[in-house]
Amino acid sequence: MRPFHLAITGDFLNEQGTSAYGDLGFGAMESCPFIDIHYIMEHAPRANDPSYWDNLYSMEVKAEHLKGMDGLIVLRPYIRAHAYAGAENLTVIGRSGAGYDKIDVPACTANDVLLFNLPNTLNHSTASTALMFILALTKNLMAQDRVTRAGRWDLQAEVLGTEIERKTLGIIGLGASGRELARIIAPFNMRILAYSPHAEPEQAAALGVELTSLETLMRKSDVVSIHASLTPDKYHMIKAEHLAMMKPKAFFVNVARGALVDQAALVKALQERKIAGAGLDVFEVEPLPADDPLTKLDNVLLTPHWAPATSDIWTAGGLLMAQCMLDAAQGKIPPNVINKSVLDSAKFQAKLARFVENQAVQL
């Protein structure tokens, strides 16, 4: 039996050092006789330390965290090139989620480390979060809630919402969550446009989606929802000029990544009522500062990059992650490899082969 030393970033934990999110689904790893789990406590919250939450999305994995480790599960921290110094044994990194824009992928490959993610776990919950925003915005839920709390039933006529039936939805990024939004919104009988340069026309047509240009989508949509992945070429892909194309009564939803949008331009469009409103789960700076202009607007719904992360999703994702790490700890290639070229590396294959003997262990 060959021990597999696994580090897990401590942002899965609470101040007491236990799971912050209920059942993480890690049971199969925790009971495995050849997997030795170590949480990186530098990433865990500490009692009476509010600065932790200010730095939640700027933490990083350091070289000392990976020394002697064979595997790593990462939630929020960055993994930059310098983290691999002295991490000769590191074989696999599992990203607990779909996005991996905070991980230096070329550095993974250069150091013969396989990177995998969980691309499908959040598909439905991300799409249903977008649908939540779409319905809340179009029904004018925020204003109706304020009027009701104030006892101002005389203002009913001033807080009318609208229907999405027979309106136009524009989806930017027809990947997994974008396609899932198209699927679950189908009963609302919307016209669906999509801007997604790499989408397959046949797949789009099967979903009843019309592929079009970004400019056409912005001009014709009553709701725009972003589902694109963040890559360097997509930084601020939605600029002031694109927001200016939108209808004055249109709504904007982002459940992907904040940096896909010029947030200052979006704030200006919302302040000036050039568009009707927005629902945002992601921001350019996270956590969103309490004094950010977005927090002062009454035509915006905000959630803390967390709305898709339900208790059901935590457990399902953890179960999948545990199985992937069990694969690696037995010398097998886990699914959903990001840097596939590393599979041709003799050094990587040699590191992985150390754990083949664990396949003989009865689990």
N, C-alpha and C positions, 0 to 999 in steps of 0.2 A: 504494500500500500504506500502510495506516494502522497504526502501532504500537499494540499493546494492552498496556499495562503492568499486569502481574499480580503481586500480592503473595501470598505463601503463608506462613502462620504457621510459625515455625521449630521447632515441636514435632513436625514430621515428621522431624527430623534427629537425628543422634547428636552426640557431642562432637567428632567429626572433621569435621562439616559435611556428611556424606553421609546417605543414607536410613537411618533406624533400623529400618525394617521391610521390608527387602528391596525387591523390585520394587514401586514405588508406582503403576505403571501410567500415569505422566505422560509417557511417551515421545512421544505425539502432540503435546503442548503444547511439550515441550522442543525438538522438531525443527521447529516451526512458524516460518516466517520473520517473521511479524508479531506474535508473542507474545514479550514481553520479561519473563522471570521473575525475581522478586526475593524471596528468603526474608527474613523478619523475624527477624534473628539474636538479637534480644532475647528471643525465645521459645525459642531453642535451648539445650540443656544445655551447660554449660561444665565443663571438667575440674576435678576437686577442688572442686566446689561442691555439697555435699549439700543446700543450701537450695533449689536448683532443684526438687528432687523434692517438697519440702514445699509448694512454691507452684505445683505443676504445674496444679492445677485452679482456681487463683485468678488466673492471668495474664489480661491484657486487651489488646485492640487499642487503641492510642492514636492521636490525631489525626496525629502525625508519621509514623506507619506508613502512613497512607493518602494522604498528600499526593502528588499527581501520579499516583495509581494509578487504573486503570480497572476492575480486578477484584480480588477477594480470595477466597482459599480458606482456610477456617478449620477447625482441628481442635478444640482445647480452649478457647482463650481466650474471655473475655467480649467482646461488642461492645455498649458502652453508647452513649447518645445523644451524649456529648461527642466520641466518636471521629470523627464526621462533620464536625467543624469544619475548614474548609479543604479538604475532600475533594470539591471541585466536580465532578471528573471521574469519581468512583466510580459505576459503572453496575450492577455485579452482585456479589453475594456468594454463594459456594457453600459450604454447610455439608457437610463431609465426614463424613456420617453422617445419621441420621434426626432425632435430637432437636435442637431449636433454642431450648431454654428459656434459654440463656445469651446470646441475641441479642435486642436491643430491636427487635422487629418494627415497631411504630409509628414508631420513629425511622428505620428503613430507608425506609418509605413516605414519611415527611415530607421525607426528603432525596432522594427520587426514585431510590432504589436498589432493584433487584430482588433478592430473597432466594430461593434455591432450595436444596433438600437432596437427599439420596440415600435416599429412604424405603424402598426395597425391597432394597437391597444386603445389609442385615443381617437380613432377615426369617428366613431359614432358620437362620443361625448363632445368632441369639438364641433361636429356638425349640429348637434342638438343645442349646443351653447349659441351658435350662430342663429339658429331658429328661435331660441329664447329671446335674443336681442331683437330680431326682426319683428316678432309679434309684440314685444313690449314697446318698441319704438312706434310702430305703426298704430297700435291701439292707444298711444299717448298715455301709457300706464303711469309714468312719473307724475304728470300733471294731475291725472285723476286721483292718484294717491294723495298728493298735497291738498287738493280741494276737499277730499273726504276727511282727512285729518283735521283740517281747519273748520269743518262743519259748514262749508260754503256750498251747499247743494244748489244755491242759486246760480252757481257758475257752471252747471252741467253743460250748457250749450257752448261754453268757451273751451271745453276740453275734449271735444269730439275727436275720435281717432279715425283711422281709415282701414280699409280692408286690403289684403294683399292678393286676393283672388283676381285673376286676369290682369294683374300688374306684371312688371318685368323685374326679374332678379338677375343681377350680374355677378357671376362668380369669377374671381381672379385666382387662378390656380386650380385646375381640374385634376388635382391629385386625389389621394384617397379620401381626405375629409371633404374636399370640394364635391367629389362624386357622391359621397354619402349625403351631403346637404341636398343635392339634386334629387336623390332618391326619396328622402323623407319629406321633402316639401312638395312632392308631386301631387298629393291630394288637394293642395291649395290651388291647383290649376293656374300656376304662374307661367309666363313665358320666361325661359331661362337662357341667358346669354353667358358665354364663358370666354375669357381670354386666357389661353394656356398654350403657348407656342409648341409644346411637345406632346400635346394631347392627341390621342388617336381619334380621327374623325368618326370611325365606326362605333367606337365606345361612347363618344359623345352623343351620337345620333340615337343609340340604344337607350340613352337616358333622357332623350327629348331635349338635348342641349344644342344650341346653335353656337358654333365657334365663330368668334369675331375679333376685331382689333380692340385694343385697350381703349382707344378714343371712342369708338362706336359704343362700347359697353358703358363707358362713363356718361355718355350723352343720353342713352336710351333707358338706362336702368332706373327704377324707382327705389331699389335697394341694391347697394353694392356690398359684397361680402368677400373679404380677402382670406385666401387659404393657401397662399404660395409659401414655399420654403425660402429662407433667407440665405442668399449667397452674395458674394461681393458685387456682382453685376446687378443685383436687385435692390441694393441700398437706395432708399428714397425713390423707389420706382413710381410711387404715387406722389406727384409734385403738386404745387399750387395750380399749375396749368390744367392738371387733370381734375382737380377738385372744382375748378371754375367751369368745367364742362358739365357738371352734374345739374340736374333739375333742382330748383329751389325747394321743392317739397320732397326731395329724395333723402334717404338715410344711408349712413356709412357704417359698416361693421368690420372690425378687425379682430380675428381670433387666431392669427398666425404669429407674426413678429412685429414689434413696434417699429423697428428700423426700416421696414418696408415703406413707411409713410413719412413724409416730411411733417412731423407733428406740429411744428410752429405754423405751417400753412393750414393744417387741419383746424387748429385752434382758431385761427383768424377767420376761416370760413364759417365756423360755428358761432363765433362771437358776432359776426356780421350777418348771421342768419342767411348766408348764401346757400346753405343746405339746411335741412330741417332738424337733423340730429345725428347722433352717433352712439354706437355700443362698442366699447373697447375692453378687451381682456388683456391687452399687451401695450407696452409703451416703450418709447426710445430709452428712457432712463427708468430702471426698476430697482427698488420700489419707486412708485410714482411719488414725488415729494408732496407733502401735505399742502404746500402753498402753490402747487402747479396750477396754471390757469384753467386746466381742464376741470379741476375740482370746484371751480367757482361757477361753472356753467349749469343751467337748468335743463339743457336739451341734450345731455349726455348721460349714458349709463356706464358706470365703471365697475369692473371687477378686477381683483388683484392677481392677474395671470394665474387664475386658479379655478375658474368656473368649470372647466371640463374635468377637473381632478376630483371626481366623486369617490366615495368610499368603495363603491363597486369597482371602479377603475383601478384604484390602488391595489386591491387584492388581485384582480385579474392580471395586471401588469407585473406584480410581484411573483405570481405563480409562473408566468412566462419567463421572467428574468431568472428565477431559480432554476428552471429547466435548462436554460441556455448556459448558465454557469456550471451546472452539473455536466453538461456535454463537454465543456472545455476542460473541466477537472478530470474527465475520463479520456482526454486526448482526442476529442471529436470537434469538428468545426461547428460552431453554433450557427443558427440561421441569421438572416438579415445582416450580412457582412457589408460594411460601408466601403472599406478600402480593399477591394477584392484582389488587387495586385499583390498584397502581402502574402497571399496563398502560394505564390511562386517563390517565396523567400525560403531558402534552405535553413536559415537561422530560425525563422519562425517555426517551420516544420519540426526542427529539432527541439525547440522549447516545448511545443505542444506534445511531442512524442514522449516526453518525460512522464506523462500522466496516463498513457495507454494502459499500464498495469492496473489502474484503478477500475477498469472495466470488469475485472474478475471479482471485485468486492460485491458481496450480496447487499443490496439496499432494501 
